[in-house]
């Protein structure tokens, strides 16, 4: 699939069929994830891969305030045959930038304008979402409730230095699944969000190519 088509088709899928996911497809998602950029090539990320009913059920029981709760979102998301949890590692970045070629020996987190350990892991997560599209699969990125993080760590033995930035369900999209907010809200275009040269100077949309014109 062409890259622009992958970008165009990517959307959050909230209900799946009972068809299992090819383990090779999950391999490729994670192979692509580790190609994401990272500050100082710190690569401060890790991924928990869960496949099959037993492992996925453990995830939902650990992360749901009420494991027996039922609603449209939960019922749909629980149909996913696989879940990938991207985790960030702040310590890997503080350690990396205390090395001689960086020289921030005090390891002060205040030096960082934003927490790049989360940013970089988020970019890795996006590569997983895009690979899902390229594989003909669906996926949904969502957050783990803060009050369930301890239960999640305990259930899967996740070290304290790793922070789940969210989780990704993966599977074959079910027909007529929930469409989410995108069905109720329009996508903002570049002409609404791109400020050209200075703030407030929005970029005018380009005219569609006419006969004999080559799109740029």
Protein Blocks (a to p, Z undefined) as FASTA:
>chain_A
ZZklmmmmgccdfbdcfbdcdfklmmmmmmmmmmpccehhlopacddddedjklmmmmmm
mmpmblmbccfklmmmmmpcbdcdddddfklmmmmmmpmklopanopaklpmbafklmmm
mmmmmmmmmmmmmnopacddddddfklmmmmmmmnopafkbccfbdcddddddehiaebj
mlmpccddfklmpcghiahiacdddddddehiacZZ
